[in-house]
Amino acid sequence: MNDETPNIGDTRISVYPSGAKYRQILVACVQCGKERWQEYRSKGSNRPLCSVCAGKKKMESPSFKEKILAGSRKRWDRPGEHERMSESMQGEKNHFYGKAHSPEALETMSKPRVNVNIGHNREWGYLVGLVLGDGWISQGKKSYKIGVSSTRAEIVDKYYDCCCKLGIHCSRYFPNGHHVAEVVSKKLYLYLRPYKYADFHFTIPEMVYKHKEMSRGFLRGFFDAEGGVYPSKDSQTGVSIECWSKHIDNLIQVKELLGMLGIESHLHPEKKKQISARLFISDYKNRVLFRDLVGFKIIRKHQRLLNMKPPIGQDYTIEQYNQAMDLRGRGFTCYEIQKLTGVNHNTVAGWYCFKSNGRLPRILRQQIIHTKNKKELNDIVT
């Protein structure tokens, strides 16, 4: 192995990822003297300037500089770019250095960059639920960021609006077709850091359990981020409010919080790659309770909740079912059973003739499903 330091003019053979070989020569920039390897050219001269010096020389050309300025003007007009350009091109490096701002822009710029007064209201609960459900927090050398990003604008809009209502400075930008809104605040970062872990694990803060309005806001934010209203798998006409998570522990906490509001929900194990469990609210009374106490901020989701209809048919009790089946087994006709129990004769016939096909009262079907789900979840947890 040759450990000698190469000299200017030395050559070497390099290999492309495809396997093709090419020759390189060690040259020095004629302006700054920086050494670099570049592709050897047998015809014509090698590039005498490095990329930095070449860029500076190009900027001396009025026509090239005008092209750069034209692109910067377009970028300057995009939402959220004022702040990013000011950070990346400070002082005279900014092409708009010394530009007169409008009164509206000056008013915005004069506001404190970060003004976080942590509270326990519904909006604060919504922000915490949104960030724990679908947001991210990160720490850099000199910045602490809390944000939400998505290919859809709606969830980012809600995060931005929530920050504005709380008086928190929030920036928006659109890299590579994504919508991003983020807050730079050490205080907010330290507030949320103990509850959001790596690999999508989280813990619901204790103050959410202590304040009812905050718990309702948290659930709204979490379901906006991770849930929705979908056609029920157990009914042809009903819908189900559902949410998913990679970790069952996350949904167990959400289930407990729903229970504190009187909303009954159930967990179902999933075998998908990035999803381990699904939490659903299928009973109509509990769906109505969720609509009235929690709801969605995202319009398309909340509209589905408003359009849901009560289940078709009458809800019979397990006692009515057992009594009807006992009478039918003793030889009573379906019409006689209807007079004695109040259960429609067609329903009695369906229960008796198609019992093996799952034709059972709604409450009994739900109990069977929930018992099965609970057993499967216990097997997973243990």
Beta strands, then each sheet from edge to edge (+ up, - down):
strand 1: 11-15
strand 2: 21-28
strand 3: 35-39
strand 4: 135-139
strand 5: 144-150
strand 6: 171-173
strand 7: 179-184
strand 8: 227-231
strand 9: 239-245
strand 10: 266-269
strand 11: 277-281
sheet 1: 1+ 2- 3+
sheet 2: 4+ 5- 7+ 6-
sheet 3: 8+ 9- 11+ 10-
end
